[in-house]
Amino acid sequence: ADNWVSFAGFYWRIIRINGDGSIRLIYSGTKSSHTGNGTEIGRSIYNQNHDHERYASYKTSTVKKIVDNWYKTNILDKGYDNKIADTGYCNDMSKKSTSDFGSRNRLNTNKTPTLKCPNKDVDLLSRGNSKLTYPVALLTHDEASFAGSIYYIHDIHRNSSNKSFYLYTGTYYWTMTPAYWTGTDVCLGAVRFDGYLDEYAYVHGDYIVRPVLSLNSDITIKSGDGTEVRPYIVE
């Protein structure tokens, strides 16, 4: 897909255009390394605690601290913060059943992803509503689904990969979407190393972190055509 962007000294992929016209991007590395492990800012557990559903919350997570520190160093302190839109990020904590969060019902059972936050008054996080320190978070499971990833089913997808999915990196990375409660452990959605969606990413697991942010709708593209070799250059 011709959706590569160069911004703030890093490569990004466009995820979507938000409702307010801002452009949502996911981190994809530096100019010299934007594949595989090069698409990460590091690895982290999501949350040290895992034995209650509340530990799926992004607001109090360990991974949020990693993302926030990266943003402060690489975006805020370098003067790029005024180009970032405070669009909000959905940490959908809704439940469909005792074990299933809303996302698992949408994506695995009904195959109906959504870009709307089901309970935005509670679960939409932004700097404006004081639920985020900075306007940056992670990919959602629904966004990954819309981009082309599908749920991993062992008997069908074993020994295969979904490399045509444009957010495929060959690595296992977090989303911020709660998926499943086992009764003793809370799990999030994640993008697997083979490009499929996983619903059993235990929050105390150690996976790759890829920040997501949104550029203002009025940003200027200096040059480029969106290809990997000639990304859209935003200054």
Disulfide bonds with the S-S distance in Angstrom:
Cys90-Cys117 2.09
